[in-house]
Structure formats: C-alpha cells, structure tokens
Amino acid sequence: MGCAEGDFLPSDSFEEFSIRVLPQLQEDKDYRIWNGLSLIMSDGRRVQCVDTILHLVDFGDHVEMFVDALGVHEPPYEDLFPQHVAAYENQFKD
C-alpha cells in the first residue's frame, strides 16, 4: 500500500462539480480541498485507495491543482508507479 501525489487533469464535468460540491472550509480562501473522491488515471484505470484529496490553490495569477491518493491498494502500487518503487528500492543498494 502506498501514497501518491500528482497533477490534476480536470474532465469536462469538473466545473459543474466544483459549483455543486462545496470544498472543505479552510482558513485561507485561496486554498480549497475536496476529499472522499474517486481516482481514475489518465489511461482510464480506476484506483482503489483509502482517500483521494483534490487540492486547488489560487495564486492570483495562476491556479494549481493536484491530487493526493492515500493508501493505494488496487491496482497494486508497484503496477501503477513502477518507477517510484524502483527508485525507493535502489536507494538502499550499495
């Protein structure tokens, strides 16, 4: 089981979602998060995980959106992110 973070690539329905589903309240009005979401990779694979959190940060001149996938368990983390697993394992080799 692992965690991952990556860019959020909104689908056409994201604008409607962001209007209908209110984000969690934050002290900073320029930072919004939604949790309890479903995660689908850009290749169409659905990812089973404990929680998926979408972050939206408005810097005024640009907006950044990224996703945290916590507790990834299906498909196996090593199938989704083999390069991360290899990098982790290689750091302990002599």
C-alpha positions in Angstrom: 0.0 0.0 0.0 1.4 3.4 -0.9 0.6 7.1 -1.4 1.0 9.2 -4.5 0.6 12.8 -5.5 0.2 14.2 -9.0 -1.2 16.8 -11.2 -5.0 17.0 -11.5 -6.3 17.0 -15.1 -9.9 18.1 -14.8 -12.5 16.5 -17.0 -15.2 18.5 -18.8 -17.5 17.9 -15.8 -15.2 19.4 -13.2 -16.6 23.0 -13.5 -20.1 21.7 -12.6 -18.6 19.5 -9.8 -16.8 22.5 -8.3 -20.0 24.5 -8.2 -22.3 21.7 -6.8 -19.9 20.1 -4.3 -18.5 22.6 -1.7 -14.9 22.2 -0.6 -13.9 21.8 3.0 -13.6 25.1 4.8 -10.1 26.4 5.1 -8.7 29.4 6.8 -7.1 30.5 3.5 -9.9 31.3 1.0 -7.4 30.7 -1.9 -6.8 27.1 -0.9 -9.6 24.6 -1.3 -9.7 20.9 -0.8 -12.2 18.1 -1.6 -11.8 14.6 -0.2 -13.5 11.3 -0.5 -13.3 11.4 -4.3 -12.8 8.6 -6.8 -9.5 8.5 -8.7 -9.2 7.5 -12.3 -5.8 7.6 -14.0 -5.4 9.3 -17.4 -5.3 5.9 -19.1 -8.7 5.1 -17.6 -7.6 2.8 -14.8 -9.7 3.2 -11.6 -7.5 3.4 -8.4 -8.8 1.9 -5.1 -7.4 3.9 -2.2 -8.3 4.9 1.3 -8.9 8.5 0.4 -8.4 10.8 -2.6 -7.9 14.5 -1.9 -8.1 17.2 -4.5 -6.2 20.5 -3.8 -6.9 23.7 -5.6 -4.6 26.7 -4.8 -5.3 30.1 -6.4 -2.2 32.2 -6.5 -3.9 35.1 -8.2 -2.0 34.9 -11.5 -2.5 31.1 -11.8 -4.2 28.2 -10.2 -2.5 24.9 -9.3 -4.5 21.7 -8.8 -3.1 18.4 -7.6 -4.3 15.1 -6.2 -3.2 13.1 -3.2 -4.0 9.4 -3.3 -3.7 7.9 0.2 -3.4 4.2 0.9 -3.3 3.0 -2.7 -4.1 -0.7 -2.8 -5.7 -1.7 -6.1 -4.3 -1.9 -8.7 -1.1 -2.7 -6.8 1.0 0.4 -6.2 4.0 -1.2 -7.9 1.9 -1.7 -11.1 0.8 1.9 -11.1 4.1 3.5 -10.2 6.9 1.1 -11.0 9.5 3.9 -11.4 8.7 5.1 -7.8 9.1 1.6 -6.4 12.4 1.1 -8.3 13.8 4.4 -7.1 12.8 3.6 -3.5 14.4 0.1 -3.6 17.6 1.4 -5.4 18.3 3.9 -2.7 19.2 1.1 -0.3 21.6 -0.7 -2.6 25.4 -0.4 -2.1 
